[in-house]
């Protein structure tokens, strides 16, 4: 309902229309249940609208789909350096293509992704077709401690920081743009790689089940628009997929996912103006006689990790 602010004495002072903006792809499934009912919820797509009604029991007619405004910055962008300049900057051979591995912010207590990357690099190097391919590892800024004492082989570059300023965003985009393929476990960087339209690969291993198929949001990458991830269930299968990609084999397309999950009004239609317009529309409304109601009473559905 319109939030009614109270002063320290508990006396109601004013009522303002409230909209809730869902900022990330996992916020409706990996965070707490909504307990306050805003006048309107702004979501990226129809998938999130269903999550609101099915998991939070929020009235679907009070939801506005805008697209994912936080990803607008990666559309229509151009690299800040040529491929040759970028490769020399990070220490890769410009004469060979490179695979980009993007690390994620895994659940606390998860196995070390740094240790896994070391195994992954070793297995990739055993493939005759991939023996000489460049490899760039971008660590996740929240898990840098995992890399203490880890030594990667020659020919593997370790580079990248948090893309929170212009220089950092340019560096990050250049990595995605110039990569021949992108690999990761579970991170929004996989979505950004799809936006840049690079082949995207993941490996579903038992030790990382809770971070991947054990969550609701990861399944969107494999199902929305028939999914864009090239999925394997062993390192051998994964390396075979990468080798086939290096040989020119077709991989899963990114466009159907991007147009359903990120920009549901068309790839050329930015989400930010639609988001701003939705906020302004809520601000212009008058307080309703009654606040929004749930679709149905809560059923005790767990919000968080999927039990699959």
For each residue, the residues with C-beta under 8 A, 3 or more apart:
1: 4 37 39 287 288 290 291 292
2: 15 16 17 18 39 287 288 291
3: 15 16 18 36 38
4: 1 12 14 15
5: 12 13 14 15 16
6: 9 10 11 12 13
7: 10 11 13
8:
9: 6
10: 6 7
11: 6 7
12: 4 5 6 15
13: 5 6 7
14: 4 5
15: 2 3 4 5 12 287
16: 2 3 5
17: 2 39 40 282 283 285 286 287
18: 2 3 38 39 282
19: 38 39 40 41 42 278 279 282
20: 34 38 40 41 42
21: 41 42 275 279
22: 27 28 41 42 43 44 48
23: 27 70
24: 27 70 188
25: 44 68 188 191 217 220 261
26: 29 30 31 215 216 217
27: 22 23 24 30 31
28: 22 31 43 48 51 52 55 56 303
29: 26 51 55 215 216 217 303 304 306
30: 26 27 215 216 217 303 304 305
31: 26 27 28 303
32: 35 303
33: 55 56 298 303
34: 20 37 52 56 58
35: 32
36: 3
37: 1 34 58 291 292 293 294
38: 3 18 19 20 41 292
39: 1 2 17 18 19 62 282 285 288 291 292
40: 17 19 20 62 63 64 278 282
41: 19 20 21 22 38 52 58 62 63 64
42: 19 20 21 22 63 64 66 275 278 279
43: 22 28 48 49 52 63 64 65 66
44: 22 25 47 48 65 66 67 68 261 262 264 271
45: 48 49 65 67 68 224 260 261 262 264
46: 49 50 65 260 264
47: 44 50 51 220 224 260 261
48: 22 28 43 44 45 51 52 65
49: 43 45 46 52 53 60 63 65
50: 46 47 53 54
51: 28 29 47 48 54 55 56 216
52: 28 34 41 43 48 49 55 56 58 60 63
53: 49 50 56 57 58 59 60 63 295
54: 50 51 57 301
55: 28 29 33 51 52 301 303
56: 28 33 34 51 52 53 303
57: 53 54 294 295 296 297 298 299
58: 34 37 41 52 53 62 63 292 294 295
59: 53 62 63 292 293 294 295
60: 49 52 53 63 295
61:
62: 39 40 41 58 59 292
63: 40 41 42 43 49 52 53 58 59 60
64: 40 41 42 43 278 281
65: 43 44 45 46 48 49 264
66: 42 43 44 69 271 274 275 278
67: 44 45 262 263 264 265 269 270 271 274 275
68: 25 44 45 71 72 261 262 263 271
69: 66 72 270 271 272 274 275
70: 23 24 73
71: 68 74 75 191 192 195 262 271
72: 68 69 75 270 271 272
73: 70 77 169
74: 71 77 173 192 195 196
75: 71 72 195 263 267 270
76:
77: 73 74 173
78:
79: 82 83 86 170 173 174 177 178
80: 170 171 173 174
81: 85 86 89 174
82: 79 85 86
83: 79 86 87 94 178
84: 87 88 94
85: 81 82 88 89
86: 79 81 82 83 89 90 174 175 178
87: 83 84 90 91 92 93 94 98 134 178
88: 84 85 91 92 94
89: 81 85 86 159
90: 86 87 136 157 159 175
91: 87 88 157 159
92: 87 88 96 98 134 136 157
93: 87 96 134 155
94: 83 84 87 88
95:
96: 92 93 132 133 134
97: 133 134 180 246
98: 87 92 133 134 135 136 157 178 179 180
99: 124 130 133 134 135 136 179 180 181 182 183 242
100: 136 138 175 176 179 181 182 183 193 198
101: 117 120 135 136 137 138 182 183 184
102: 138 182 183 184 187 189 190 193
103: 113 114 117 137 138 139 140 143 184 185 187
104: 113 140 184 185 186 187 189 211
105: 140 142 143 187
106: 110 113 143 185 186 208 211
107: 110 210 211
108:
109:
110: 106 107 113 208 210 211
111: 115 116 207 208
112: 115 116 146
113: 103 104 106 110 116 117 140 143 146 185
114: 103 117 118 139 143 146 147 150
115: 111 112 118 119 146 150
116: 111 112 113 119 120 185 205 207 208
117: 101 103 113 114 120 121 137 152
118: 114 115 121 122 150 152
119: 115 116 122 123 235
120: 101 116 117 123 124 183 203 235
121: 117 118 124 125 135 137 152 153 156
122: 118 119 125 126 153
123: 119 120 126 127 235 236 239
124: 99 120 121 127 130 133 135 239 242
125: 121 122 130 131 153
126: 122 123 131 239
127: 123 124 130 131 239 240 242 243
128: 131
129: 133 243 246 247
130: 99 124 125 127 133 239 242 243 246
131: 125 126 127 128
132: 96 155
133: 96 97 98 99 124 129 130 180 246
134: 87 92 93 96 97 98 99 155 157
135: 98 99 101 121 124 155 156 157
136: 90 92 98 99 100 101 156 157 158 159 160 175 179
137: 101 103 117 121 152 156 157 158 159
138: 100 101 102 103 159 160 172 175 189
139: 103 114 143 144 146 147 158 160
140: 103 104 105 113 143 144 187
141: 144 161 162
142: 105
143: 103 105 106 113 114 139 140 146
144: 139 140 141 147
145: 148
146: 112 113 114 115 139 143 150
147: 114 139 144 150 158
148: 145
149:
150: 114 115 118 146 147
151:
152: 117 118 121 137 156 158
153: 121 122 125 156
154:
155: 93 132 134 135
156: 121 135 136 137 152 153
157: 90 91 92 98 134 135 136 137
158: 136 137 139 147 152
159: 89 90 91 136 137 138 175
160: 136 138 139 171 172 175
161: 141 168 171
162: 141 168
163: 168 169 171 172 173
164: 168 169
165: 168 169
166: 169 170
167: 170 171
168: 161 162 163 164 165 171 172
169: 73 163 164 165 166 172 173
170: 79 80 166 167 173 174
171: 80 160 161 163 167 168 174 175
172: 138 160 163 168 169 175 176 192
173: 74 77 79 80 163 169 170 176 177 196
174: 79 80 81 86 170 171 177 178
175: 86 90 100 136 138 159 160 171 172 178 179
176: 100 172 173 179 182 189 192 193 196 198
177: 79 173 174 196 198
178: 79 83 86 87 98 174 175
179: 98 99 100 136 175 176 182 193 198
180: 97 98 99 133 198 199 245 246
181: 99 100 198 199 200 201 242 245 246 251
182: 99 100 101 102 176 179 189 190 193 198 199 200 201
183: 99 100 101 102 120 200 201 202 203 238 242
184: 101 102 103 104 187 189 190 193 200 202
185: 103 104 106 113 116 202 203 208 211 212
186: 104 106 190 202 208 211 212 215 218
187: 102 103 104 105 140 184 190
188: 24 25 191 192
189: 102 104 138 176 182 184 192 193
190: 102 182 184 186 187 193 194 200 202 221 229
191: 25 71 188 194 195 221 261 262
192: 71 74 172 176 188 189 195 196
193: 100 102 176 179 182 184 189 190 196 198 200
194: 190 191 197 198 200 228 254 257 258
195: 71 74 75 191 192 254 258 262
196: 74 173 176 177 192 193
197: 194 254 255
198: 100 176 177 179 180 181 182 193 194 254
199: 180 181 182 230 245 251 252
200: 181 182 183 184 190 193 194 228 229 230 251 252 254
201: 181 182 183 229 230 231 232 238 241 242 245
202: 183 184 185 186 190 212 221 229 230 231 232
203: 120 183 185 231 232 233 234 235 238
204: 208 209 212 213 231 232 233
205: 116 208 209 233 234 235
206: 209
207: 111 116
208: 106 110 111 116 185 186 204 205 211 212
209: 204 205 206 212 213 214
210: 107 110 214 215 305
211: 104 106 107 110 185 186 208 214 215 218
212: 185 186 202 204 208 209 215 218
213: 204 209 218 219 306 308
214: 209 210 211 218 305 306 307 308
215: 26 29 30 186 210 211 212 218 219 305 306
216: 26 29 30 51 219 220 305 306
217: 25 26 29 30 220
218: 186 211 212 213 214 215 221 222
219: 213 215 216 222 223 306 308
220: 25 47 216 217 223 224 261
221: 190 191 202 218 224 227 228 229 257
222: 218 219 227 229 231
223: 219 220 226 227
224: 45 47 220 221 227 256 257 260 261
225: 228 255 256 257 258 259 260 261
226: 223 252 256 257
227: 221 222 223 224 231 252 257
228: 194 200 221 225 252 253 254 256 257 258
229: 190 200 201 202 221 222 252
230: 199 200 201 202 241 245 251 252
231: 201 202 203 204 222 227
232: 201 202 203 204 235 237 238 240 241
233: 203 204 205 237
234: 203 205 237 238
235: 119 120 123 203 205 232 238 239
236: 123 239 240
237: 232 233 234 240 241
238: 183 201 203 232 234 235 241 242
239: 123 124 126 127 130 235 236 242 243
240: 127 232 236 237 243 244
241: 201 230 232 237 238 244 245 251
242: 99 124 127 130 181 183 201 238 239 245 246
243: 127 129 130 239 240 246 247
244: 240 241 247 249
245: 180 181 199 201 230 241 242 248 249 251
246: 97 129 130 133 180 181 242 243
247: 129 243 244
248: 245
249: 244 245
250:
251: 181 199 200 230 241 245
252: 199 200 226 227 228 229 230
253: 228 256
254: 194 195 197 198 200 228 257 258
255: 197 225 258 259 267
256: 224 225 226 228 253 259 260
257: 194 221 224 225 226 227 228 254 260 261 262
258: 194 195 225 228 254 255 261 262 263 267
259: 225 255 256 262 263 264 266 267
260: 45 46 47 224 225 256 257 264
261: 25 44 45 47 68 191 220 224 225 257 258 264
262: 44 45 67 68 71 191 195 257 258 259 271
263: 67 68 75 258 259 266 267 268 269 270 271
264: 44 45 46 65 67 259 260 261
265: 67 269 274
266: 259 263 269
267: 75 255 258 259 263
268: 263
269: 67 263 265 266 274
270: 67 69 72 75 263 273 274
271: 44 66 67 68 69 71 72 262 263 274 275
272: 69 72 275 276
273: 270 276 277
274: 66 67 69 265 269 270 271 277 278
275: 21 42 66 67 69 271 272 278 279
276: 272 273 279 280
277: 273 274 280 281
278: 19 40 42 64 66 274 275 281 282
279: 19 21 42 275 276 282 283
280: 276 277 283 284
281: 64 277 278 284 285
282: 17 18 19 39 40 278 279 285
283: 17 279 280
284: 280 281
285: 17 39 281 282 288
286: 17
287: 1 2 15 17
288: 1 2 39 285 291
289:
290: 1 293
291: 1 2 37 39 288
292: 1 37 38 39 58 59 62
293: 37 59 290
294: 37 57 58 59 297 298
295: 53 57 58 59 60
296: 57 299
297: 57 294
298: 33 57 294 301
299: 57 296
300:
301: 54 55 298
302: 307
303: 28 29 30 31 32 33 55 56
304: 29 30
305: 30 210 214 215 216
306: 29 213 214 215 216 219
307: 214 302
308: 213 214 219
